[in-house]
Amino acid sequence: MSLPAITDGTTGPPANLTVGPVPAGGATRHVGLVVISFATGSNTKWCIYMRASLGRASYLGHIDVTTATSPNDATWRTSDYTVLNVLHTSIDEDVADMILTSNQTAAQLWTAARDLFTMNKARKAIYLDNDFRQLVQGSLTVHECCRRQKQLADVLSDNDSPITPPPPR
Protein backbone atom coordinates (compact mmCIF):
# COMPACT_ATOMS: atom_id res chain seq x y z
CA MET A 1 0.00 0.00 0.00
CA SER A 2 1.32 3.41 -0.93
CA LEU A 3 0.53 6.45 1.21
CA PRO A 4 0.88 10.04 0.00
CA ALA A 5 4.03 11.79 1.11
CA ILE A 6 3.93 14.66 3.58
CA THR A 7 6.30 17.53 2.99
CA ASP A 8 8.24 19.55 5.48
CA GLY A 9 7.54 22.92 3.86
CA THR A 10 11.03 23.23 2.36
CA THR A 11 11.88 23.44 -1.31
CA GLY A 12 13.20 19.88 -1.40
CA PRO A 13 11.31 16.77 -2.47
CA PRO A 14 8.53 15.40 -0.24
CA ALA A 15 9.57 13.50 2.84
CA ASN A 16 8.17 9.98 2.62
CA LEU A 17 6.59 8.72 5.79
CA THR A 18 7.26 5.10 6.53
CA VAL A 19 5.43 2.90 8.94
CA GLY A 20 7.86 1.28 11.33
CA PRO A 21 9.50 1.57 14.72
CA VAL A 22 10.36 4.99 16.10
CA PRO A 23 14.12 5.60 15.94
CA ALA A 24 16.07 5.70 19.19
CA GLY A 25 15.73 9.11 20.79
CA GLY A 26 12.22 9.68 19.46
CA ALA A 27 10.72 10.74 16.17
CA THR A 28 12.35 13.60 14.34
CA ARG A 29 10.34 16.70 13.53
CA HIS A 30 10.25 16.53 9.75
CA VAL A 31 6.81 17.89 8.93
CA GLY A 32 7.01 21.60 9.53
CA LEU A 33 8.66 24.41 11.33
CA VAL A 34 5.71 25.28 13.55
CA VAL A 35 5.06 23.55 16.86
CA ILE A 36 1.91 24.20 18.87
CA SER A 37 2.88 25.37 22.35
CA PHE A 38 1.69 27.50 25.23
CA ALA A 39 4.57 29.90 24.57
CA THR A 40 2.88 31.16 21.41
CA GLY A 41 -0.56 31.33 23.01
CA SER A 42 -2.16 30.65 19.65
CA ASN A 43 -2.81 27.67 17.49
CA THR A 44 -3.64 29.57 14.30
CA LYS A 45 -0.23 29.27 12.65
CA TRP A 46 -0.01 25.60 13.64
CA CYS A 47 -3.45 24.93 12.13
CA ILE A 48 -2.47 26.68 8.89
CA TYR A 49 0.73 24.64 8.55
CA MET A 50 -0.92 21.35 9.50
CA ARG A 51 -3.89 21.85 7.15
CA ALA A 52 -1.51 22.68 4.29
CA SER A 53 0.73 19.66 4.94
CA LEU A 54 -2.14 17.25 5.47
CA GLY A 55 -4.15 18.68 2.58
CA ARG A 56 -1.27 18.31 0.15
CA ALA A 57 -1.06 14.64 1.09
CA SER A 58 -4.87 14.18 0.89
CA TYR A 59 -5.20 13.53 4.64
CA LEU A 60 -7.40 16.50 5.59
CA GLY A 61 -10.42 14.23 5.93
CA HIS A 62 -8.83 12.67 9.00
CA ILE A 63 -8.92 15.94 10.96
CA ASP A 64 -12.04 17.62 9.58
CA VAL A 65 -13.96 14.31 9.59
CA THR A 66 -14.86 14.44 5.89
CA THR A 67 -13.34 10.98 5.58
CA ALA A 68 -15.67 8.42 7.11
CA THR A 69 -14.24 7.00 10.32
CA SER A 70 -13.58 3.30 9.75
CA PRO A 71 -11.49 1.94 12.63
CA ASN A 72 -12.02 -1.63 11.40
CA ASP A 73 -10.53 -0.81 7.97
CA ALA A 74 -6.76 -1.38 7.87
CA THR A 75 -6.20 1.26 5.19
CA TRP A 76 -8.11 3.90 7.16
CA ARG A 77 -6.25 2.98 10.39
CA THR A 78 -2.88 3.23 8.65
CA SER A 79 -3.75 6.65 7.24
CA ASP A 80 -5.06 7.84 10.61
CA TYR A 81 -1.88 6.66 12.36
CA THR A 82 0.12 8.57 9.74
CA VAL A 83 -1.84 11.75 10.51
CA LEU A 84 -1.48 11.12 14.26
CA ASN A 85 2.28 10.81 13.82
CA VAL A 86 2.39 14.11 11.95
CA LEU A 87 0.36 15.81 14.68
CA HIS A 88 2.38 14.23 17.50
CA THR A 89 5.67 15.51 16.08
CA SER A 90 4.33 19.06 15.95
CA ILE A 91 2.94 19.32 19.49
CA ASP A 92 5.00 20.68 22.37
CA GLU A 93 5.34 18.30 25.32
CA ASP A 94 3.41 20.57 27.71
CA VAL A 95 0.47 20.72 25.30
CA ALA A 96 0.70 16.99 24.66
CA ASP A 97 0.39 16.31 28.38
CA MET A 98 -2.99 18.03 28.34
CA ILE A 99 -4.54 16.68 25.14
CA LEU A 100 -3.24 13.18 24.46
CA THR A 101 -5.36 10.19 25.38
CA SER A 102 -5.08 6.52 24.56
CA ASN A 103 -6.82 5.16 21.46
CA GLN A 104 -7.29 8.70 20.13
CA THR A 105 -8.04 9.28 16.45
CA ALA A 106 -6.48 12.13 14.51
CA ALA A 107 -9.80 14.00 14.52
CA GLN A 108 -10.09 13.64 18.30
CA LEU A 109 -6.54 14.95 18.81
CA TRP A 110 -7.16 17.87 16.43
CA THR A 111 -10.36 18.78 18.29
CA ALA A 112 -8.64 18.52 21.69
CA ALA A 113 -5.88 20.90 20.55
CA ARG A 114 -8.43 23.38 19.18
CA ASP A 115 -10.51 23.24 22.34
CA LEU A 116 -7.48 23.71 24.58
CA PHE A 117 -6.57 26.97 22.86
CA THR A 118 -10.12 28.32 22.66
CA MET A 119 -11.26 27.75 26.26
CA ASN A 120 -12.03 30.82 28.39
CA LYS A 121 -11.97 33.19 25.41
CA ALA A 122 -13.48 36.18 27.21
CA ARG A 123 -11.03 36.03 30.12
CA LYS A 124 -8.03 35.56 27.83
CA ALA A 125 -9.16 38.43 25.61
CA ILE A 126 -9.17 40.88 28.53
CA TYR A 127 -5.54 40.12 29.41
CA LEU A 128 -4.41 39.94 25.80
CA ASP A 129 -6.06 43.24 24.94
CA ASN A 130 -4.25 44.85 27.87
CA ASP A 131 -0.93 43.35 26.69
CA PHE A 132 -1.60 44.61 23.16
CA ARG A 133 -2.41 48.15 24.27
CA GLN A 134 0.51 48.31 26.73
CA LEU A 135 3.11 47.07 24.22
CA VAL A 136 6.04 49.45 23.87
CA GLN A 137 9.12 49.06 21.73
CA GLY A 138 11.56 49.56 24.59
CA SER A 139 14.72 47.58 23.84
CA LEU A 140 13.03 45.56 21.08
CA THR A 141 13.98 46.16 17.49
CA VAL A 142 11.24 47.50 15.24
CA HIS A 143 10.96 44.04 13.68
CA GLU A 144 10.64 42.30 17.07
CA CYS A 145 8.06 44.84 18.26
CA CYS A 146 5.96 44.47 15.10
CA ARG A 147 6.19 40.69 15.33
CA ARG A 148 5.01 40.75 18.96
CA GLN A 149 2.18 43.10 18.02
CA LYS A 150 1.13 40.73 15.21
CA GLN A 151 1.29 37.72 17.56
CA LEU A 152 -0.93 39.45 20.10
CA ALA A 153 -3.37 40.53 17.37
CA ASP A 154 -3.56 36.94 16.07
CA VAL A 155 -4.21 35.53 19.54
CA LEU A 156 -6.87 38.16 20.16
CA SER A 157 -8.51 37.20 16.88
CA ASP A 158 -8.39 33.52 17.93
CA ASN A 159 -10.27 34.57 21.06
CA ASP A 160 -13.04 36.35 19.14
CA SER A 161 -11.65 39.83 19.93
CA PRO A 162 -9.96 40.98 16.74
CA ILE A 163 -8.11 44.28 16.65
CA THR A 164 -9.88 46.68 14.33
CA PRO A 165 -8.31 49.78 12.87
CA PRO A 166 -9.56 53.13 14.14
CA PRO A 167 -12.20 54.83 12.00
CA PRO A 168 -10.92 57.38 9.48
CA ARG A 169 -10.96 61.00 10.64
MODELLER restraints for C-alpha pairs under 7 A, 6 or more apart:
rsr = mdl.restraints
at = mdl.atoms
rsr.add(forms.Gaussian(group=physical.xy_distance, feature=features.Distance(at['CA:4:A'], at['CA:57:A']), mean=5.12, stdev=0.5))
rsr.add(forms.Gaussian(group=physical.xy_distance, feature=features.Distance(at['CA:5:A'], at['CA:14:A']), mean=5.92, stdev=0.5))
rsr.add(forms.Gaussian(group=physical.xy_distance, feature=features.Distance(at['CA:5:A'], at['CA:15:A']), mean=6.05, stdev=0.5))
rsr.add(forms.Gaussian(group=physical.xy_distance, feature=features.Distance(at['CA:5:A'], at['CA:16:A']), mean=4.76, stdev=0.5))
rsr.add(forms.Gaussian(group=physical.xy_distance, feature=features.Distance(at['CA:5:A'], at['CA:17:A']), mean=6.15, stdev=0.5))
rsr.add(forms.Gaussian(group=physical.xy_distance, feature=features.Distance(at['CA:5:A'], at['CA:57:A']), mean=5.84, stdev=0.5))
rsr.add(forms.Gaussian(group=physical.xy_distance, feature=features.Distance(at['CA:6:A'], at['CA:14:A']), mean=6.03, stdev=0.5))
rsr.add(forms.Gaussian(group=physical.xy_distance, feature=features.Distance(at['CA:6:A'], at['CA:15:A']), mean=5.80, stdev=0.5))
rsr.add(forms.Gaussian(group=physical.xy_distance, feature=features.Distance(at['CA:6:A'], at['CA:16:A']), mean=6.38, stdev=0.5))
rsr.add(forms.Gaussian(group=physical.xy_distance, feature=features.Distance(at['CA:6:A'], at['CA:17:A']), mean=6.86, stdev=0.5))
rsr.add(forms.Gaussian(group=physical.xy_distance, feature=features.Distance(at['CA:6:A'], at['CA:31:A']), mean=6.88, stdev=0.5))
rsr.add(forms.Gaussian(group=physical.xy_distance, feature=features.Distance(at['CA:6:A'], at['CA:53:A']), mean=6.10, stdev=0.5))
rsr.add(forms.Gaussian(group=physical.xy_distance, feature=features.Distance(at['CA:6:A'], at['CA:54:A']), mean=6.86, stdev=0.5))
rsr.add(forms.Gaussian(group=physical.xy_distance, feature=features.Distance(at['CA:6:A'], at['CA:57:A']), mean=5.58, stdev=0.5))
rsr.add(forms.Gaussian(group=physical.xy_distance, feature=features.Distance(at['CA:7:A'], at['CA:14:A']), mean=4.46, stdev=0.5))
rsr.add(forms.Gaussian(group=physical.xy_distance, feature=features.Distance(at['CA:7:A'], at['CA:15:A']), mean=5.19, stdev=0.5))
rsr.add(forms.Gaussian(group=physical.xy_distance, feature=features.Distance(at['CA:7:A'], at['CA:31:A']), mean=5.97, stdev=0.5))
rsr.add(forms.Gaussian(group=physical.xy_distance, feature=features.Distance(at['CA:7:A'], at['CA:53:A']), mean=6.28, stdev=0.5))
rsr.add(forms.Gaussian(group=physical.xy_distance, feature=features.Distance(at['CA:8:A'], at['CA:15:A']), mean=6.73, stdev=0.5))
rsr.add(forms.Gaussian(group=physical.xy_distance, feature=features.Distance(at['CA:8:A'], at['CA:30:A']), mean=5.60, stdev=0.5))
rsr.add(forms.Gaussian(group=physical.xy_distance, feature=features.Distance(at['CA:8:A'], at['CA:31:A']), mean=4.09, stdev=0.5))
rsr.add(forms.Gaussian(group=physical.xy_distance, feature=features.Distance(at['CA:8:A'], at['CA:32:A']), mean=4.70, stdev=0.5))
rsr.add(forms.Gaussian(group=physical.xy_distance, feature=features.Distance(at['CA:9:A'], at['CA:32:A']), mean=5.85, stdev=0.5))
rsr.add(forms.Gaussian(group=physical.xy_distance, feature=features.Distance(at['CA:27:A'], at['CA:89:A']), mean=6.95, stdev=0.5))
rsr.add(forms.Gaussian(group=physical.xy_distance, feature=features.Distance(at['CA:29:A'], at['CA:89:A']), mean=5.46, stdev=0.5))
rsr.add(forms.Gaussian(group=physical.xy_distance, feature=features.Distance(at['CA:29:A'], at['CA:90:A']), mean=6.90, stdev=0.5))
rsr.add(forms.Gaussian(group=physical.xy_distance, feature=features.Distance(at['CA:31:A'], at['CA:86:A']), mean=6.56, stdev=0.5))
rsr.add(forms.Gaussian(group=physical.xy_distance, feature=features.Distance(at['CA:34:A'], at['CA:46:A']), mean=5.73, stdev=0.5))
rsr.add(forms.Gaussian(group=physical.xy_distance, feature=features.Distance(at['CA:34:A'], at['CA:90:A']), mean=6.81, stdev=0.5))
rsr.add(forms.Gaussian(group=physical.xy_distance, feature=features.Distance(at['CA:35:A'], at['CA:46:A']), mean=6.34, stdev=0.5))
rsr.add(forms.Gaussian(group=physical.xy_distance, feature=features.Distance(at['CA:35:A'], at['CA:90:A']), mean=4.64, stdev=0.5))
rsr.add(forms.Gaussian(group=physical.xy_distance, feature=features.Distance(at['CA:35:A'], at['CA:91:A']), mean=5.41, stdev=0.5))
rsr.add(forms.Gaussian(group=physical.xy_distance, feature=features.Distance(at['CA:35:A'], at['CA:92:A']), mean=6.21, stdev=0.5))
rsr.add(forms.Gaussian(group=physical.xy_distance, feature=features.Distance(at['CA:36:A'], at['CA:43:A']), mean=6.02, stdev=0.5))
rsr.add(forms.Gaussian(group=physical.xy_distance, feature=features.Distance(at['CA:36:A'], at['CA:46:A']), mean=5.74, stdev=0.5))
rsr.add(forms.Gaussian(group=physical.xy_distance, feature=features.Distance(at['CA:36:A'], at['CA:90:A']), mean=6.39, stdev=0.5))
rsr.add(forms.Gaussian(group=physical.xy_distance, feature=features.Distance(at['CA:36:A'], at['CA:91:A']), mean=5.03, stdev=0.5))
rsr.add(forms.Gaussian(group=physical.xy_distance, feature=features.Distance(at['CA:36:A'], at['CA:92:A']), mean=5.85, stdev=0.5))
rsr.add(forms.Gaussian(group=physical.xy_distance, feature=features.Distance(at['CA:37:A'], at['CA:91:A']), mean=6.69, stdev=0.5))
rsr.add(forms.Gaussian(group=physical.xy_distance, feature=features.Distance(at['CA:37:A'], at['CA:92:A']), mean=5.15, stdev=0.5))
rsr.add(forms.Gaussian(group=physical.xy_distance, feature=features.Distance(at['CA:37:A'], at['CA:95:A']), mean=6.01, stdev=0.5))
rsr.add(forms.Gaussian(group=physical.xy_distance, feature=features.Distance(at['CA:38:A'], at['CA:95:A']), mean=6.88, stdev=0.5))
rsr.add(forms.Gaussian(group=physical.xy_distance, feature=features.Distance(at['CA:41:A'], at['CA:155:A']), mean=6.55, stdev=0.5))
rsr.add(forms.Gaussian(group=physical.xy_distance, feature=features.Distance(at['CA:42:A'], at['CA:117:A']), mean=6.58, stdev=0.5))
rsr.add(forms.Gaussian(group=physical.xy_distance, feature=features.Distance(at['CA:42:A'], at['CA:155:A']), mean=5.29, stdev=0.5))
rsr.add(forms.Gaussian(group=physical.xy_distance, feature=features.Distance(at['CA:43:A'], at['CA:117:A']), mean=6.59, stdev=0.5))
rsr.add(forms.Gaussian(group=physical.xy_distance, feature=features.Distance(at['CA:51:A'], at['CA:60:A']), mean=6.59, stdev=0.5))
rsr.add(forms.Gaussian(group=physical.xy_distance, feature=features.Distance(at['CA:54:A'], at['CA:60:A']), mean=5.32, stdev=0.5))
rsr.add(forms.Gaussian(group=physical.xy_distance, feature=features.Distance(at['CA:59:A'], at['CA:83:A']), mean=7.00, stdev=0.5))
rsr.add(forms.Gaussian(group=physical.xy_distance, feature=features.Distance(at['CA:61:A'], at['CA:67:A']), mean=4.39, stdev=0.5))
rsr.add(forms.Gaussian(group=physical.xy_distance, feature=features.Distance(at['CA:62:A'], at['CA:80:A']), mean=6.34, stdev=0.5))
rsr.add(forms.Gaussian(group=physical.xy_distance, feature=features.Distance(at['CA:62:A'], at['CA:106:A']), mean=6.01, stdev=0.5))
rsr.add(forms.Gaussian(group=physical.xy_distance, feature=features.Distance(at['CA:62:A'], at['CA:107:A']), mean=5.76, stdev=0.5))
rsr.add(forms.Gaussian(group=physical.xy_distance, feature=features.Distance(at['CA:63:A'], at['CA:106:A']), mean=5.75, stdev=0.5))
rsr.add(forms.Gaussian(group=physical.xy_distance, feature=features.Distance(at['CA:63:A'], at['CA:107:A']), mean=4.15, stdev=0.5))
rsr.add(forms.Gaussian(group=physical.xy_distance, feature=features.Distance(at['CA:63:A'], at['CA:110:A']), mean=6.06, stdev=0.5))
rsr.add(forms.Gaussian(group=physical.xy_distance, feature=features.Distance(at['CA:64:A'], at['CA:107:A']), mean=6.52, stdev=0.5))
rsr.add(forms.Gaussian(group=physical.xy_distance, feature=features.Distance(at['CA:65:A'], at['CA:107:A']), mean=6.46, stdev=0.5))
rsr.add(forms.Gaussian(group=physical.xy_distance, feature=features.Distance(at['CA:70:A'], at['CA:76:A']), mean=6.08, stdev=0.5))
rsr.add(forms.Gaussian(group=physical.xy_distance, feature=features.Distance(at['CA:71:A'], at['CA:77:A']), mean=5.79, stdev=0.5))
rsr.add(forms.Gaussian(group=physical.xy_distance, feature=features.Distance(at['CA:80:A'], at['CA:105:A']), mean=6.71, stdev=0.5))
rsr.add(forms.Gaussian(group=physical.xy_distance, feature=features.Distance(at['CA:80:A'], at['CA:106:A']), mean=5.97, stdev=0.5))
rsr.add(forms.Gaussian(group=physical.xy_distance, feature=features.Distance(at['CA:83:A'], at['CA:106:A']), mean=6.14, stdev=0.5))
rsr.add(forms.Gaussian(group=physical.xy_distance, feature=features.Distance(at['CA:84:A'], at['CA:106:A']), mean=5.10, stdev=0.5))
rsr.add(forms.Gaussian(group=physical.xy_distance, feature=features.Distance(at['CA:99:A'], at['CA:109:A']), mean=6.87, stdev=0.5))
rsr.add(forms.Gaussian(group=physical.xy_distance, feature=features.Distance(at['CA:99:A'], at['CA:112:A']), mean=5.67, stdev=0.5))
rsr.add(forms.Gaussian(group=physical.xy_distance, feature=features.Distance(at['CA:99:A'], at['CA:113:A']), mean=6.38, stdev=0.5))
rsr.add(forms.Gaussian(group=physical.xy_distance, feature=features.Distance(at['CA:100:A'], at['CA:109:A']), mean=6.78, stdev=0.5))
rsr.add(forms.Gaussian(group=physical.xy_distance, feature=features.Distance(at['CA:118:A'], at['CA:159:A']), mean=6.45, stdev=0.5))
rsr.add(forms.Gaussian(group=physical.xy_distance, feature=features.Distance(at['CA:121:A'], at['CA:159:A']), mean=4.87, stdev=0.5))
rsr.add(forms.Gaussian(group=physical.xy_distance, feature=features.Distance(at['CA:125:A'], at['CA:156:A']), mean=5.92, stdev=0.5))
rsr.add(forms.Gaussian(group=physical.xy_distance, feature=features.Distance(at['CA:125:A'], at['CA:159:A']), mean=6.06, stdev=0.5))
rsr.add(forms.Gaussian(group=physical.xy_distance, feature=features.Distance(at['CA:125:A'], at['CA:161:A']), mean=6.36, stdev=0.5))
rsr.add(forms.Gaussian(group=physical.xy_distance, feature=features.Distance(at['CA:128:A'], at['CA:152:A']), mean=6.70, stdev=0.5))
rsr.add(forms.Gaussian(group=physical.xy_distance, feature=features.Distance(at['CA:128:A'], at['CA:156:A']), mean=6.41, stdev=0.5))
rsr.add(forms.Gaussian(group=physical.xy_distance, feature=features.Distance(at['CA:132:A'], at['CA:149:A']), mean=6.56, stdev=0.5))
rsr.add(forms.Gaussian(group=physical.xy_distance, feature=features.Distance(at['CA:132:A'], at['CA:152:A']), mean=6.04, stdev=0.5))
rsr.add(forms.Gaussian(group=physical.xy_distance, feature=features.Distance(at['CA:137:A'], at['CA:145:A']), mean=5.56, stdev=0.5))
rsr.add(forms.Gaussian(group=physical.xy_distance, feature=features.Distance(at['CA:153:A'], at['CA:162:A']), mean=6.63, stdev=0.5))
rsr.add(forms.Gaussian(group=physical.xy_distance, feature=features.Distance(at['CA:153:A'], at['CA:163:A']), mean=6.08, stdev=0.5))
rsr.add(forms.Gaussian(group=physical.xy_distance, feature=features.Distance(at['CA:156:A'], at['CA:162:A']), mean=5.40, stdev=0.5))
